[in-house]
Amino acid sequence: SDLGAAAPPGGHAHIFDDGLAGGTVPVAGAEGGEADAGAGAEAAAAGGDDGEGAGGSPVASRTGSKTAKRGSNGAVDEEGVELGAPPPAHTVVVLGEDGSGSAVPAAAATPAIAAAAADTQPVGESTPLLGTSAPQQHQQAGTTNMLARLFGGKPKAGSAQGRAAAAFAAAGSHTAAAGFTRQVVTVLSWENITCRIELPRGRSRYVLQGVSGVAAPTEGGAQAHQPAGTTLPTSTLPQELSFNEEGAAPHAHAHGAPLAAAGTRSSSGSGTTGGSCLFAILGPSGAGKTTLLDILSGRKLGMRGVGGEVRLDGALVGPEELRRATGYVQQDAILPGTSTVWEYLTFHASLRMPQGTPRETIQERVRVVAEQLGLSRVAHAFIGDAFVRGLSGGEKRRVSIGVELLTRPGVLLLDEPTTGLDSTNAARVVDIMAGAAAAGVTVVMSIHQPRPDIFRLMHRVLLLSGCGETVYSGPATGVVAALQAAGHPPPAPSVSPADFMLDVVIRSPRDAVVALADAYASSPAAAQDEAWIASLTDAPGELPPPKFAAPFTTQLGALSGRLLRNTYRHPFLVTLNFVATLCAAIAMGLIFRDTGTDTGGIQNRLGVLFFALLYLSLMALSSLPVWRDERLLYCRERDSGAYGTAAYCLAVVLFDLLPLRVVPPFFFALFSYWVIGLHPSCASCVLWFCGVLVGANITAALMCMAIGAAAPSNAAANMAASLTMMMLMLFGGFLLNRERVPGYCQALSKASYFNYAYEALVVNEFHDYPGDFYFTAPLNTSVLPPLRITGDGVIKEFGFDQFAFKRDVGLLAVLAASFAAVTYALLALVGTPAAEKAGQAWARVTGVAWSRARNWLERVAGS
């Protein structure tokens, strides 16, 4: 392309040929520079082999005085390194005297060079960008500003960052403004990761076997075969556009070198400055991709059967450090169905962004993320669940990604983010990830069969075999050459590199795959990674700052707001509870109306108190699935650092107890107490009647919550809770006389909340009753007059203690607190290595027991 010379003296242009070779020349001397990308011919500046351009200016080229020679299969420099298929268009980086510059297609270089040299093209203004129409200019400016806000703030108008972002926006790249604000890149490395899982009957299987890798900035080959109509992203731009902390543009360095050499440590000693990393994990199903990501995110590191080391900037880290420093988007989208997209993103933004962030800033951040991920159209739609129709699977996946993009973590892990998406949305999601990588976020993602344009965005690749062995780990452009060096024929031009890789590990015999893994272990790529890890280990940097943790009150407020919305958007359970309790209270009042003080009246009073306790206890069984329904959501949000167990447990308990356990018992006081004729002329007795019922109801609900948190399924929880409830009811003092409880059942009697609640209700009803009760003879004759007895006498007759009321209320509170503590402990252990080890131990115990039982049955049957 003829680049022209429409620029004032002093401006410079950096010219790339299709092999990524290039030179920095004065704009005045760029007129004669030509390159033929479409034909794949040799690229050279007009000056020839002496390295000078038409105007006699020196040309600093990556290949020196030798031009790059390209073959039919891709570009190859003078050292024989394959650079990939040649791009169909040139890319020009324009620099002014002050270091400001823009990256533009060569076809549009003339106006861009003039604009950059004249310093008249600030970002976001209405100055025409690259000769586009007015609507296109508006869209380009909006894209530039949006991406800049998404990954690190709007570029300063007229600055070098702004010009580069404007040029990328004009070319339609989503990664434009992302690469110029965050320059400290966190290096994630792992070494000898192994994972062995337990199988039934004492067997085991390795999911990962000695997997090592480095997710660190690298330049060069990832974009060597960029499609037409696009620009080279920031990961492959020369150092002229990798701006330092002051916004200045350093001078050129050797292009295509790994950032182990090109990138430098930041001044704080943490991370690497410059470059970007989009790391892809590929392999067949069952290769251990998800398991590896779980380990790298700290979810499985330290569990039984998991070995190896994970480091951040060379510093050895454990599960807690990894969780605080990384973001993790898992494959299954677990989201609250009754929240809208806007509400859910705002919920996480308020918890993850630093305290004191203005609400307008939070809302703007949410708006930008939603717009970037294509969620603006459904921003106020319900996410959806089993009761409410909501988003599609792909939209839910993008919501999960948006949650992690809100805070720009140092390391972002994604488990198959494109699964379930159409090709356009999949490309858009990966493009956003490339923008995050260009902004300095180390992105590690597993992906299934990426299409060619998606694979071109990858900087480094880890290829796993079906048995979890490393077949290749290194630059994405080197994987095809590595497999060819191992003896596999090159792929056809129509076959994408990703498909070729997967075909090799899936279709090859097991022995051939093992040979590939062995060949990689002794390859220069593996040696380079080992040397890289060793250099990081010898001089570890500081750990990246942990993610912000909101204070307890903020967490409690945000969770309470979400639960409140869930309550009034799903009112069925609350409404059913209220209606059922009201009907039961009215029916009980009508059935036991005007109970007397004779033997039948005493029996009715004791029965109505027991029925009220029994009814409320059975209604408390609805608390069993309260943790099960949102257990996965809680685990994911807790592990991501959104909130802690204490805030979640307290919020859920409050919003279950207040509407369902505190209000309904008052229906018995309003519609049953006076109609039945319970303890008259005693206002405090009514309050204590309600108080004891509320306490018993809360205790029963907390006991069900503890059982639900411990049970592996809702079916098991229902069976365990029903059995427990019946046993405690048996020792409540109504069905079995308290003085006749066997000694070996005393422990159950003392652990029964029925025991204390029922005794407190009986004492409250009969103690200091204003009148006497009458025991009538079995035969209604005048020979045996009725036995007159006081209320305290009734209490003693049935084995209760009239002075135990305060003790019973106190013990009821102790039992409720104990159940709450057990529930909290169980929730805190969910998803932790301790819980995993306990589950594995239980599986081993049950496996051994079943094996012995089966052997015994076989011996019995044989005899």
C-alpha positions in Angstrom: 0.0 0.0 0.0 1.2 3.5 -0.8 1.3 5.1 2.6 1.7 8.7 1.3 3.4 11.5 3.0 0.6 13.7 4.3 2.2 14.5 7.6 4.3 17.4 9.0 8.1 16.9 9.3 9.1 15.1 12.4 6.3 12.6 12.5 7.2 8.9 12.4 5.4 5.9 11.2 6.0 2.3 12.1 5.3 -0.1 9.2 4.5 -3.7 9.7 4.7 -6.3 6.9 2.6 -9.5 6.9 5.4 -11.3 8.8 5.3 -8.8 11.6 8.6 -7.4 10.5 8.7 -3.7 10.5 10.7 -0.5 10.8 10.3 3.0 12.3 10.8 5.6 9.6 10.1 9.3 9.2 6.8 10.0 7.7 8.4 11.9 4.9 10.3 8.8 4.0 7.4 6.5 4.3 6.0 7.4 0.9 8.1 4.7 -0.9 7.5 2.0 1.6 5.5 -0.9 0.1 4.5 -4.4 1.2 2.5 -6.9 -0.6 0.5 -8.9 2.0 -2.0 -10.5 -0.2 0.6 -12.3 -2.4 2.9 -13.3 0.5 5.9 -11.8 -1.3 9.0 -10.4 0.5 8.4 -7.2 2.5 11.1 -4.5 2.6 11.3 -0.7 2.9 12.3 1.3 -0.1 15.8 1.6 1.1 16.7 -2.0 0.4 19.3 -4.1 2.3 21.2 -1.2 3.7 18.3 -0.6 6.1 17.5 2.9 5.0 14.3 4.3 3.5 13.7 6.6 0.6 14.7 9.6 2.6 17.9 8.0 3.9 16.6 7.6 7.4 17.6 4.5 9.3 15.1 1.6 9.6 15.1 -0.3 12.9 13.7 -3.7 11.8 13.3 -6.9 13.8 15.0 -8.8 11.0 17.9 -6.4 10.6 19.2 -6.1 7.0 17.5 -9.4 6.1 14.0 -9.4 4.9 11.4 -12.0 6.1 10.8 -14.8 3.7 7.4 -16.3 3.7 6.3 -19.7 2.5 2.9 -21.0 1.5 2.1 -22.2 5.1 2.9 -19.0 6.8 5.6 -16.4 7.6 9.1 -17.5 8.6 11.8 -15.1 9.8 15.5 -15.5 9.1 15.8 -17.8 12.2 13.2 -20.2 10.8 10.5 -19.4 13.4 7.1 -19.9 11.9 4.9 -16.8 12.4 1.7 -18.2 11.0 -0.4 -17.3 8.0 0.2 -13.8 6.6 -2.5 -11.2 7.2 -4.2 -9.6 4.3 -3.6 -6.1 5.3 -0.9 -3.9 6.8 -1.0 -2.2 10.2 0.7 1.1 10.8 1.6 2.6 14.1 2.0 6.4 13.9 4.2 8.2 16.4 4.6 11.9 17.0 7.7 13.6 18.3 6.2 13.5 21.8 5.6 9.8 21.7 1.9 10.0 21.0 0.6 7.6 18.4 -2.1 5.6 16.8 -2.5 2.1 15.4 -4.3 2.2 12.1 -4.8 0.1 8.9 -2.4 1.0 6.2 -5.2 1.9 3.8 -6.2 4.7 6.1 -2.7 5.7 7.1 -2.6 9.1 5.3 -5.3 10.9 7.4 -4.3 9.1 10.6 -0.6 10.0 10.2 -1.6 13.6 9.6 -3.9 13.7 12.6 -1.3 12.1 15.0 1.5 14.3 13.8 -0.6 17.5 14.1 -1.8 16.4 17.6 -5.5 17.1 16.8 -7.3 13.8 17.4 -8.6 13.6 21.0 -10.7 10.6 21.9 -14.4 10.9 22.0 -14.7 14.2 20.2 -16.5 14.7 16.9 -13.3 15.0 14.8 -13.7 12.5 12.0 -11.9 9.2 12.6 -10.2 7.7 9.6 -12.7 9.1 7.1 -15.8 7.4 8.5 -19.4 8.7 8.4 -21.0 10.6 11.3 -22.9 7.6 12.7 -19.8 5.5 12.6 -17.8 8.2 14.3 -20.3 8.3 17.1 -20.3 4.5 17.5 -16.5 4.4 17.5 -16.2 7.1 20.1 -18.8 5.4 22.3 -17.0 2.0 22.0 -13.6 3.6 22.8 -14.9 5.4 25.9 -16.9 2.3 27.0 -14.0 0.0 26.8 -11.8 2.5 28.5 -14.2 2.7 31.4 -14.6 -1.1 31.5 -10.9 -1.8 31.9 -9.4 1.2 33.6 -10.8 4.6 33.1 -11.4 6.9 30.1 -8.2 7.9 28.2 -7.2 11.4 28.6 -8.2 13.4 25.5 -5.2 14.0 23.2 -3.0 11.6 25.1 -1.1 8.7 23.5 -3.5 6.3 25.1 -6.4 8.2 23.7 -5.0 8.2 20.2 -4.3 4.5 20.2 -7.7 3.7 21.6 -9.4 5.9 18.9 -7.5 4.1 16.2 -8.5 0.7 17.5 -12.1 1.8 17.9 -12.1 3.0 14.2 -11.0 -0.5 13.2 -13.7 -2.2 15.2 -11.6 -3.9 17.8 -13.1 -4.5 21.2 -9.7 -4.6 22.8 -8.8 -1.1 21.9 -8.9 1.0 25.0 -8.2 -1.9 27.3 -4.4 -2.1 26.8 -3.1 1.2 28.0 -4.1 1.7 31.6 -3.1 -1.4 33.6 0.5 -2.4 32.9 1.3 -4.6 35.9 0.5 -8.1 34.8 0.2 -10.9 37.4 2.2 -14.0 36.4 0.3 -17.2 37.3 2.4 -20.4 37.3 1.8 -24.0 38.4 4.1 -26.9 38.6 3.6 -30.7 38.8 -0.2 -30.5 39.4 -1.6 -33.9 40.0 -5.1 -34.9 41.0 -6.2 -38.4 42.0 -9.8 -39.2 42.7 -11.2 -42.0 44.7 -13.5 -44.5 43.0 -15.8 -47.2 44.5 -14.4 -50.4 45.8 -11.1 -48.8 46.8 -10.0 -47.9 43.3 -8.6 -44.5 42.2 -7.8 -42.7 39.0 -5.5 -39.8 38.0 -7.3 -36.8 36.5 -4.2 -34.7 36.1 -0.6 -36.0 35.9 2.3 -33.6 36.5 0.8 -30.6 34.6 2.9 -27.4 34.6 2.5 -24.1 32.9 3.0 -20.4 33.0 0.3 -17.8 32.2 2.4 -14.8 31.6 2.6 -12.0 29.0 4.0 -13.0 25.6 4.2 -11.2 22.3 4.3 -12.3 18.7 2.6 -15.3 17.4 -0.8 -15.0 18.8 -2.1 -12.7 16.1 0.2 -13.7 13.3 -2.6 -14.6 11.0 -5.1 -11.8 11.7 -8.2 -11.8 9.5 -8.9 -9.1 7.0 -10.5 -5.9 8.3 -9.0 -6.0 11.8 -6.0 -4.6 13.5 -3.3 -6.2 15.5 -4.4 -6.2 19.2 -2.3 -4.7 21.9 -0.8 -8.1 22.7 1.2 -8.0 19.4 1.9 -4.3 19.2 5.5 -3.2 19.6 6.6 -1.6 22.8 6.0 1.8 21.2 2.3 1.4 22.2 2.9 -0.3 25.6 2.7 2.9 27.6 4.4 3.1 30.9 3.0 4.6 34.1 3.7 8.1 33.0 1.8 7.6 29.7 5.0 8.0 27.6 5.8 5.5 24.9 9.2 3.8 25.2 11.2 3.2 22.1 11.2 0.0 20.1 12.5 -3.3 21.2 12.9 -6.7 19.4 9.5 -7.8 18.4 8.1 -11.2 18.9 10.3 -12.0 22.0 8.6 -13.4 25.1 8.0 -10.9 27.7 10.3 -12.8 30.0 12.8 -10.7 28.1 10.7 -7.8 26.9 8.6 -7.2 29.9 10.1 -5.9 33.1 9.2 -6.1 36.8 7.2 -3.3 38.1 8.7 -0.8 40.5 6.9 -2.5 43.3 8.4 -5.9 42.5 5.1 -7.4 41.8 4.0 -8.6 38.3 5.4 -7.8 34.9 4.9 -4.5 33.0 3.8 -4.6 29.4 2.2 -7.2 27.3 -0.9 -9.3 27.8 -1.8 -12.9 28.4 -4.8 -14.8 27.1 -4.1 -18.4 28.1 -6.3 -21.2 26.7 -6.6 -24.8 28.0 -7.7 -27.3 25.4 -8.3 -31.0 25.5 -10.9 -33.7 25.1 -13.8 -34.2 27.5 -12.5 -35.7 30.7 -9.0 -34.3 30.3 -9.1 -32.4 33.6 -9.6 -28.9 32.3 -12.2 -28.0 34.9 -10.3 -29.7 37.7 -7.1 -27.7 36.8 -9.1 -24.5 36.9 -10.6 -25.5 40.3 -7.1 -26.0 41.6 -5.7 -22.8 40.2 -8.6 -20.9 41.7 -8.0 -22.4 45.1 -11.2 -24.4 45.2 -9.5 -27.8 45.3 -5.9 -26.9 46.2 -5.0 -28.7 49.4 -7.6 -31.4 49.1 -6.9 -35.1 49.4 -5.3 -36.5 46.2 -4.3 -33.0 44.9 -0.6 -32.2 44.7 1.7 -29.6 43.1 2.5 -25.9 43.6 0.7 -22.7 42.4 2.5 -19.4 42.4 1.6 -15.8 41.8 4.6 -13.7 40.6 6.8 -16.5 41.9 5.4 -16.5 45.4 4.0 -19.8 46.6 0.3 -19.3 47.5 -2.4 -21.4 49.2 -6.1 -21.7 48.6 -7.1 -18.5 50.5 -4.5 -16.3 48.7 -5.7 -17.6 45.3 -9.3 -17.0 46.1 -8.6 -13.4 47.2 -6.5 -12.7 44.1 -8.4 -14.4 41.3 -11.8 -14.3 39.7 -13.4 -17.5 38.6 -16.3 -18.0 36.2 -17.5 -21.6 36.4 -19.2 -23.5 33.6 -22.6 -23.7 35.1 -24.4 -20.4 35.5 -25.8 -20.4 39.1 -27.9 -17.2 39.5 -30.8 -16.0 41.6 -33.9 -16.4 39.4 -36.0 -13.6 41.0 -33.3 -10.9 40.5 -33.0 -8.9 37.3 -29.7 -8.6 35.5 -29.3 -5.0 36.7 -30.1 -5.9 40.3 -27.6 -8.8 40.3 -24.8 -6.9 38.8 -25.5 -4.0 41.2 -25.6 -6.4 44.1 -22.1 -7.6 43.3 -20.7 -4.2 42.5 -21.9 -2.8 45.8 -20.1 -5.6 47.6 -16.9 -5.8 45.5 -16.1 -2.2 44.8 -14.3 -0.3 47.5 -16.2 1.2 50.4 -17.3 4.7 49.8 -17.7 4.4 46.0 -20.5 6.7 45.0 -23.7 5.1 43.9 -23.5 6.9 40.5 -20.0 5.3 39.9 -21.4 1.8 40.8 -24.3 2.3 38.4 -22.1 3.5 35.6 -19.8 0.6 36.1 -22.7 -1.8 35.9 -24.1 -0.1 32.8 -20.7 -0.3 31.0 -20.3 -4.0 31.8 -23.8 -4.8 30.7 -23.4 -2.9 27.5 -20.1 -4.5 26.7 -21.5 -8.0 27.2 -24.6 -7.3 25.1 -26.9 -7.4 28.1 -28.4 -3.9 27.8 -31.6 -5.3 26.1 -32.3 -7.7 29.0 -30.9 -5.5 31.8 -34.3 -5.3 33.6 -35.4 -8.8 32.8 -35.6 -11.5 35.4 -32.8 -14.0 35.3 -35.3 -16.8 35.7 -35.7 -20.0 37.5 -38.1 -23.0 37.8 -41.0 -20.6 38.5 -40.1 -17.6 36.4 -39.2 -17.6 32.7 -36.0 -15.6 32.2 -32.7 -15.4 30.3 -31.3 -17.8 27.8 -28.3 -20.0 28.7 -25.9 -17.8 26.8 -27.2 -14.6 28.5 -26.8 -16.2 31.9 -23.2 -17.1 31.0 -22.5 -13.5 30.1 -24.0 -12.3 33.4 -21.6 -14.6 35.3 -18.7 -13.2 33.3 -19.9 -9.7 34.0 -19.8 -10.2 37.7 -16.1 -10.9 37.6 -15.4 -8.1 35.2 -16.8 -5.6 37.6 -13.6 -5.6 39.7 -10.9 -6.2 37.1 -9.1 -9.0 39.1 -5.4 -9.6 38.5 -6.1 -13.2 37.3 -9.4 -14.2 35.7 -10.2 -17.9 35.3 -13.1 -19.1 33.1 -14.4 -22.6 32.6 -15.6 -22.9 29.0 -17.2 -19.4 28.8 -18.3 -20.0 25.1 -20.2 -23.3 25.7 -23.9 -22.8 24.9 -23.3 -19.6 22.9 -23.8 -19.0 19.3 -20.6 -18.3 17.2 -21.1 -14.5 17.2 -21.6 -14.2 20.9 -18.8 -16.7 21.6 -16.5 -14.5 19.6 -17.7 -11.4 21.4 -17.1 -13.0 24.8 -13.6 -14.0 23.9 -12.9 -10.6 22.4 -13.9 -9.0 25.7 -11.5 -11.4 27.4 -8.8 -10.4 25.0 -9.5 -6.8 26.0 -9.2 -7.7 29.7 -5.9 -9.4 28.9 -4.7 -6.3 27.1 -5.6 -4.2 30.1 -3.3 -6.3 32.2 -5.6 -9.1 33.5 -4.1 -12.5 33.2 -6.9 -14.5 31.6 -6.9 -18.3 31.8 -9.8 -20.1 30.1 -10.7 -23.6 29.1 -12.5 -23.8 25.7 -13.9 -26.4 23.4 -13.1 -26.3 19.7 -12.6 -22.5 19.2 -13.1 -21.3 15.7 -10.1 -19.9 13.9 -10.7 -16.2 14.6 -11.2 -17.0 18.3 -8.0 -19.1 18.4 -6.0 -16.3 16.9 -6.7 -14.2 20.0 -5.0 -16.8 22.2 -1.4 -16.0 23.3 -0.5 -19.2 25.0 -2.0 -22.7 24.9 -2.0 -25.7 27.2 -3.0 -29.0 25.4 -4.0 -31.9 27.7 -4.5 -35.5 26.7 -7.5 -37.5 27.7 -5.6 -38.8 30.8 -4.6 -35.4 32.0 -1.0 -35.3 30.6 0.6 -32.2 29.1 1.0 -32.6 25.4 2.0 -29.0 24.7 2.3 -25.8 26.7 3.6 -22.6 25.1 2.8 -19.9 22.5 -0.3 -20.6 20.5 1.6 -20.2 17.2 4.1 -22.9 18.1 1.7 -25.8 18.8 1.3 -26.9 15.2 5.0 -26.8 14.6 5.6 -28.8 17.9 3.1 -31.5 16.8 4.7 -31.6 13.3 8.1 -32.0 15.0 6.7 -35.0 16.8 5.9 -36.7 13.5 2.3 -35.6 12.8 1.7 -34.4 9.2 0.7 -30.7 8.9 -3.0 -29.9 8.8 -4.8 -29.0 5.6 -5.2 -25.3 4.9 -8.9 -25.6 5.7 -8.3 -27.2 9.1 -8.0 -24.8 12.1 -5.1 -25.3 14.5 -7.5 -26.0 17.4 -9.2 -28.8 15.5 -5.9 -30.2 14.4 -4.7 -30.3 18.0 -7.8 -32.0 19.3 -7.8 -34.5 16.5 -4.2 -35.5 17.3 -4.9 -36.2 21.0 -8.3 -37.8 20.5 -7.7 -40.0 17.4 -4.2 -41.0 18.1 -3.6 -44.3 19.9 -2.8 -44.2 23.6 0.9 -45.0 23.0 1.2 -42.2 20.5 -0.3 -39.7 23.0 2.1 -40.9 25.7 4.9 -40.4 23.2 3.7 -36.8 22.5 3.7 -36.1 26.3 7.2 -37.5 26.7 8.4 -35.5 23.7 7.0 -32.3 25.1 8.7 -33.0 28.5 12.1 -33.0 26.8 11.3 -30.2 24.4 12.8 -26.6 24.5 9.3 -25.3 25.2 9.1 -27.3 28.4 12.6 -26.3 29.3 11.7 -22.6 28.8 8.7 -22.9 31.0 10.8 -24.6 33.7 13.4 -21.9 33.5 10.7 -19.3 33.6 9.2 -20.8 36.8 12.6 -21.2 38.3 13.5 -17.5 37.7 10.2 -16.4 39.2 10.7 -18.7 42.2 14.2 -17.4 42.8 13.0 -13.8 42.9 9.4 -13.8 43.9 7.4 -10.6 43.8 4.8 -9.3 46.1 1.4 -10.9 46.0 -1.2 -8.9 44.2 -3.6 -6.9 46.4 -6.6 -9.0 47.5 -10.0 -8.3 46.4 -12.0 -5.8 48.4 -14.2 -7.3 51.1 -17.2 -5.3 52.1 -17.9 -4.8 55.9 -20.4 -7.1 57.6 -23.2 -4.5 57.7 -22.9 -3.9 54.0 -23.0 -7.6 53.3 -26.0 -8.0 55.5 -27.8 -5.1 53.9 -27.2 -6.3 50.4 -28.3 -9.9 51.2 -31.4 -8.7 53.1 -32.4 -6.6 50.1 -32.1 -9.5 47.7 -34.0 -11.8 50.1 -36.7 -9.2 50.5 -37.2 -9.0 46.8 -37.3 -12.8 46.6 -40.0 -12.9 49.3 -42.4 -10.5 47.6 -41.7 -11.8 44.1 -42.3 -15.4 45.3 -45.0 -14.9 47.9 -46.5 -18.3 47.6 -44.7 -19.9 50.6 -45.4 -17.0 52.9 -49.0 -16.7 51.8 -49.7 -20.4 52.1 -48.2 -20.4 55.6 -50.3 -17.5 56.7 -53.5 -18.9 55.2 -52.9 -22.4 56.6 -52.1 -21.1 60.1 -55.1 -18.8 60.1 -57.4 -21.6 59.1 -55.9 -23.9 61.7 -56.2 -21.3 64.5 -59.9 -20.6 63.6 -60.7 -24.4 63.4 -59.0 -25.0 66.7 -61.0 -22.2 68.3 -64.3 -23.6 67.0 -63.5 -27.2 67.9 -62.3 -26.5 71.5 -64.7 -23.6 72.1 -65.6 -22.8 75.7 -63.7 -25.6 77.2 -64.6 -26.2 80.9 -62.8 -26.9 84.1 -63.9 -30.5 84.6 -61.9 -33.6 83.5 -62.8 -33.1 79.9 -61.8 -29.4 80.1 -58.4 -30.4 81.6 -57.9 -32.9 78.8 -58.9 -30.4 76.1 -56.5 -27.7 77.5 -53.6 -30.1 77.5 -54.5 -31.3 74.0 -54.9 -27.8 72.5 -51.5 -26.8 73.8 -49.9 -29.9 72.4 -51.6 -29.5 69.0 -50.4 -25.9 68.7 -46.8 -27.0 69.2 -47.2 -30.0 66.9 -48.7 -27.9 64.1 -46.0 -25.2 64.2 -43.3 -27.8 64.4 -44.6 -29.6 61.3 -44.8 -26.2 59.5 -41.2 -25.7 60.4 -40.2 -28.5 58.0 -40.5 -26.0 55.2 -37.1 -24.7 56.5 -35.4 -27.9 55.4 -34.6 -26.9 51.8 -33.7 -23.2 52.6 -30.0 -24.0 52.2 -30.4 -26.6 49.5 -32.1 -24.3 47.1 -29.3 -21.8 47.1 -26.4 -23.9 48.2 -24.5 -23.7 45.0 -25.1 -20.0 44.7 -23.9 -19.4 48.2 -20.8 -21.5 47.7 -19.8 -19.6 44.5 -20.5 -16.1 45.8 -18.7 -16.9 49.1 -15.7 -18.4 47.3 -15.5 -15.3 45.1 -15.4 -13.1 48.1 -18.7 -11.3 47.7 -19.8 -12.0 51.3 -19.0 -14.2 54.3 -20.8 -17.1 55.9 -21.9 -15.0 58.9 -23.7 -12.4 56.9 -25.4 -15.0 54.7 -26.5 -17.2 57.5 -27.9 -14.3 59.5 -29.7 -12.8 56.6 -31.3 -16.1 55.6 -32.3 -17.0 59.1 -33.9 -13.6 59.7 -35.9 -13.7 56.5 -37.1 -17.2 57.2 -37.8 -16.7 60.9 -39.5 -13.3 60.8 -42.2 -13.9 58.3 -42.7 -17.6 58.8 -41.9 -18.4 62.4 -42.7 -15.2 64.4 -45.9 -13.9 62.9 -48.0 -17.1 62.5 -48.1 -18.0 66.3 -49.9 -14.8 67.0 -52.9 -16.1 65.0 -53.4 -18.7 67.7 -53.6 -15.9 70.3 -56.0 -13.7 68.2 -58.3 -16.4 67.0 -58.0 -19.3 69.5 -56.9 -18.2 72.9 -60.1 -16.3 73.9 -62.5 -18.5 72.0 -61.2 -21.6 73.8 -61.3 -20.0 77.1 -57.7 -20.4 78.1 -56.3 -18.7 81.3 -58.7 -15.7 81.7 -57.9 -12.4 83.5 -54.2 -12.6 82.8 -52.8 -10.3 80.1 -49.2 -11.5 80.7 -50.3 -15.1 80.1 -51.4 -14.3 76.6 -48.0 -12.7 75.9 -46.1 -15.7 77.3 -48.4 -18.0 75.4 -47.3 -16.3 72.1 -43.7 -16.1 73.3 -43.3 -19.8 74.0 -45.0 -20.7 70.7 -42.6 -18.4 68.8 -39.6 -19.8 70.7 -40.6 -23.3 70.0 -41.3 -22.5 66.3 -37.9 -20.8 65.9 -36.2 -23.7 67.6 -37.9 -26.3 65.4 -37.0 -24.2 62.3 -33.3 -23.9 63.3 -33.2 -27.6 64.0 -34.6 -28.3 60.5 -32.1 -25.8 59.0 -29.2 -27.7 60.7 -30.6 -31.0 59.3 -31.0 -29.6 55.9 -27.4 -28.2 55.9 -26.0 -31.6 56.9 -28.1 -33.8 54.7 -26.9 -34.7 51.2 -30.3 -34.3 49.5 -33.8 -33.0 50.2 -35.1 -36.5 50.4 -32.6 -37.5 53.0 -33.3 -34.2 54.9 -37.1 -34.9 54.9 -36.7 -38.4 56.3 -34.2 -37.4 59.0 -36.2 -34.4 60.1 -39.5 -36.3 60.2 -37.9 -39.1 62.3 -36.2 -36.6 64.6 -39.4 -34.6 65.1 -41.4 -37.7 66.0 -38.8 -38.9 68.5 -38.7 -35.5 70.2 -42.5 -35.3 70.2 -42.7 -38.7 72.0 -40.7 -37.3 74.9 -42.6 -34.0 75.0 -44.6 -34.8 78.2 -48.0 -35.4 76.6 -47.8 -38.8 75.0 -45.5 -40.2 77.7 -45.7 -39.1 81.4 -42.5 -37.3 82.3 -42.1 -39.4 85.5 -42.3 -42.6 83.5 -39.5 -42.0 81.0 -37.0 -44.9 81.1 -33.5 -44.1 82.3 -31.9 -45.0 79.0 -34.2 -42.4 77.3 -33.5 -39.5 79.6 -31.0 -38.0 77.2 -33.6 -37.9 74.5 -36.1 -36.4 76.8 -33.6 -33.6 77.9 -32.7 -32.9 74.2 -36.4 -32.5 73.2 -37.5 -28.9 72.7 -41.0 -30.3 73.0 -40.3 -31.2 76.6 -39.4 -27.6 77.6 -41.9 -25.8 75.4 -44.9 -28.0 76.4 -44.1 -27.7 80.2 -43.8 -23.9 79.9 -47.2 -23.8 78.2 -48.8 -26.0 80.8 -47.4 -24.0 83.7 -48.4 -20.8 82.0 -52.0 -22.1 81.6 -52.6 -23.7 85.0 -50.4 -21.8 87.4 -52.4 -19.3 89.5 -55.5 -20.1 87.6 -58.5 -18.1 89.0 -60.6 -21.0 90.0 -60.6 -24.7 90.7 -60.7 -27.7 88.4 -62.8 -30.8 89.0 -61.9 -34.4 88.4 -65.2 -36.3 87.9 -65.7 -40.0 88.7 -65.8 -42.5 85.8 -69.5 -43.2 86.6 -71.6 -40.1 86.7 -73.5 -40.8 89.9 -74.2 -38.8 93.0 -72.4 -41.4 95.2 -68.9 -40.1 94.3 -68.8 -36.3 94.2 -66.2 -34.6 91.9 -62.6 -34.0 93.2 -61.8 -30.4 93.5 -58.2 -29.4 92.7 -56.3 -26.2 92.0 -54.3 -25.4 88.8 -51.0 -26.2 90.6 -52.5 -29.5 91.5 -53.1 -30.3 87.9 -49.5 -29.4 87.1 -48.2 -31.8 89.7 -50.7 -34.5 88.8 -49.3 -34.8 85.2 -45.6 -34.7 86.3 -44.8 -31.1 85.5 -42.9 -28.6 87.7 -44.8 -25.4 88.5 -41.5 -23.5 89.2 -39.7 -24.6 86.1 -41.2 -22.0 83.7 -38.1 -19.7 83.5 -35.8 -22.7 83.3 -37.8 -24.1 80.4 -37.8 -20.8 78.5 -34.0 -20.5 79.1 -33.3 -24.1 77.9 -35.5 -23.5 74.9 -33.3 -20.5 74.0 -30.1 -22.6 74.6 -31.3 -25.3 72.2 -32.2 -22.7 69.5 -28.7 -21.1 69.9 -27.1 -24.5 69.6 -29.0 -25.4 66.4 -28.0 -22.0 65.0 -24.3 -22.6 65.8 -24.4 -26.1 64.2 -26.0 -24.6 61.1 -23.4 -21.9 60.8 -20.6 -24.4 61.3 -22.0 -26.7 58.6 -22.4 -23.8 56.2 -18.9 -22.6 56.8 -17.6 -26.1 55.9 -19.5 -26.4 52.7 -17.2 -26.6 49.7 -14.0 -26.5 51.8 -11.2 -29.1 51.8 -12.3 -30.2 55.2 -15.7 -31.0 53.9 -14.3 -32.7 50.9 -12.1 -34.9 53.1 -15.0 -35.7 55.4 -17.0 -36.7 52.3 -14.2 -38.9 51.0 -13.8 -40.5 54.4 -17.5 -41.2 54.6 -17.4 -42.7 51.1 -14.6 -45.0 52.2 -16.4 -46.1 55.3 -19.6 -46.9 53.5 -17.7 -48.6 50.7 -15.9 -50.9 53.2 -19.2 -51.6 55.1 -21.0 -52.4 51.9 -18.2 -54.7 50.7 -18.1 -56.6 54.0 -21.9 -56.9 54.0 -21.9 -58.2 50.5 -19.2 -60.8 51.3 -21.2 -61.9 54.4 -24.3 -62.3 52.3 -22.4 -64.3 49.7 -21.0 -66.6 52.4 -24.5 -67.1 53.9 -25.9 -67.8 50.5 -23.1 -70.3 49.7 -23.6 -72.2 52.9 
